[in-house]
């Protein structure tokens, strides 16, 4: 298994654009590829959230700006954003299951953009990523944050794997 991860400390540095360009090149070469990327949602020139977009074209909310400053017990928040865990899991988990159930005879590429704080609220996602990384027939191309503050367990686990190559994007 070979994994390539692109970390960056900053939003807007080009990680997702890089992932999209590599994905397009691989698809046009006939390489079997599946996965997802996250995309900013803007209204009136202002970022209002992020969507999850699968490589098969499905799209749904990952997070949105919350106008309510009091967090309810069941909300997952990162800064000003409320994470829509149900939408995220409905889009991403079936895709990861499909990648994991592919045969080991054909090498596959799985795009995971990104493995960050918002996505890591989902325990099911964490387990699915671990299964994907353990699969011998899958090459993972993904993005992770550069460590700052409290380490994210799965991100550090990925970063320390011997079969992972990390390319810093700036």
HELIX and SHEET records of a PDB file:
HELIX    1   1 UNK A   15  UNK A   28  1                                  14    
HELIX    2   2 UNK A   85  UNK A  100  1                                  16    
HELIX    3   3 UNK A  119  UNK A  121  5                                   3    
HELIX    4   4 UNK A  123  UNK A  134  1                                  12    
HELIX    5   5 UNK A  153  UNK A  159  1                                   7    
SHEET    1   A 9 UNK A  76  UNK A  78  0                                        
SHEET    2   A 9 UNK A  81  UNK A  83 -1                                        
SHEET    3   A 9 UNK A  59  UNK A  65 -1                                        
SHEET    4   A 9 UNK A  46  UNK A  54 -1                                        
SHEET    5   A 9 UNK A  33  UNK A  43 -1                                        
SHEET    6   A 9 UNK A 108  UNK A 115  1                                        
SHEET    7   A 9 UNK A 138  UNK A 145  1                                        
SHEET    8   A 9 UNK A   3  UNK A   8  1                                        
SHEET    9   A 9 UNK A 164  UNK A 168  1                                        
END                                                                             
